[in-house]
């Protein structure tokens, strides 16, 4: 099998071990940790062409390409990463990392706990925050000898990491792309996360998080959590166009098997997800979302939080995204403008709701490409306006 | 204890038994059934001042007043029903009914099944539809000797019953008030219902619906179902104003106990509901919502469905209602206007989202009052415009 010419082709994840203790925001310390990483493209001599990709709730380090010849699905952001794609691997050295707390190889709840006979951490894995992740990214940057990232890019929860980067380490990135994100969760956002968490926590197979040692798994809870999540990822309009009120068998069955196509879709998505994701990780990721609020230690002022940033910003939202609506992106943009920071903002007309950030929508992809510049080291395209 | 002068005071529910078989839309037949009913005010001699109140998903026949002196909470629509209130019991004879399939006294899953040794129906209770309910209302109307209702009024799922009434029995109502409702559910509406149902169905304590005979109860499932429901009842803005990102203990606890106030609220609502509602009824009510689509047998044309209606309509929506948005009400209004039917429509500026229909918002209450007329038998107020 051969891959498309704009694919990065076969990729091999690498694991980086960090043997020093990591102080976490919650007060606890991870004695050591590992990060799963994929890279695409080549780091140039001056190490000035590196782009860090931060993942969203259910994402990971496998952002582009294939793991083997027969791999049916490429990485989660293959639409944007590859030779001549928006994030052009002919020009850039792209680094995608799986965050700690995850379940795809980086240290998380399914990893051995050195403080407990190397049994899986399970629910004893600490709750981590966006800031904790950024701190692990810094250690990774040092290991890769990347003093300053050409850009840090992320969608949704990934955008929050990019935003936190710009605040905590202003000298270590030139560009920051925050896509389909928000400066902090709303009460409604938290409410949806809480339903997802309670679905898992109340599943009798959860066993207070020690399901692995009980040879059990809170499958039902994870299915419900993902179903409710999926509703918030799609726009009402996308659901209408995709499913409408279409019936699976063409008529009402007056029972609790699937009747409407949208039910079939949700159950399928829930089932599939529940087979490939760790429940404790799901809890950790939703809590990281809830906790995120960089304005918190700046007198609840996002403007103050962003006052010392030094990078150029691109903020992108999608018209039908109701999980993190365009208004939420505008909060970031307005705080940057108030600070006279260079920011480009585009609200992209798209039907796919929050999920839009994963689709190769031309204006979106081209905006990202332009922001990252035709050539590495060039300032971003002149089509972008800077506020006065 | 004395009640406010605009309260109907102490009320006593009555049970009406119907011993004839009831053919249901699903094809099954109920051999007999009972309806729990409350009435407020007096039926006049000509039986021309009767108003029927249809309830929503978790509602029932107890719409106004108190059941005993020490009752802490009045009926669910006490804000609108009483002496000199919008639905003025000094002028009108108000009838509030609990629908079959419910769990508040009318025949439903917790009722004895005469075809099974009078054991509770449980999951053997048939799935009923809005049309089935309207057919039971007709039998109730005949029993009460009410040939023509002065008005039929309902919010949310209750509005759907009022709409179905106007289509199926055009000669038997003069006015129809459809509040915070929709002509059919969207894919997103169905998706939320499906999450609620799966929460219950997948709870191990559900026992395929036979939880009563197992001395069990799917409490966790019902809590989750109600939590997800509650998110859709409140507007994002109402949640923001009510809870924002307020923390219960003032700081992050880094655990899974309640951290944000909104979590506390949702858990409380879920818990409370789970103690007072039957899980099989919840399933039946959500399915009735999903099935509702009066256009279905009119070539999917709501305009055709409404062509033979004869009553005056009042349609009310609320600006922040995202469960059944103003656009959904406009679908009804537009179909009526196309038919040159008399309709008044008001989109009320309110912050409480879908729940707004339960609040005594002045413009809303006054609109309802004006529509129902200062005096029984008067045509509704001249401030209402009729389409040409």
Interface residues (C-beta under 8 A of the other chain):
Chain A: X26 X27 X126 X127 X184 X185 X186 X187 X188 X190 X191 X192 X194 X195 X197 X198 X199 X201 X202 X203 X204 X220 X223 X224 X227 X228 X230 X231 X234 X236 X239 X240 X242 X243 X244 X245 X252 X254 X255 X256 X259 X260 X262 X263 X266 X267 X270 X283 X287 X290 X291 X293
Chain B: X26 X27 X126 X127 X184 X185 X186 X187 X188 X190 X191 X192 X194 X195 X197 X198 X199 X201 X202 X203 X204 X220 X223 X224 X227 X228 X230 X231 X234 X236 X239 X240 X242 X243 X244 X245 X252 X254 X255 X256 X259 X260 X262 X263 X266 X267 X270 X283 X287 X290 X291 X293
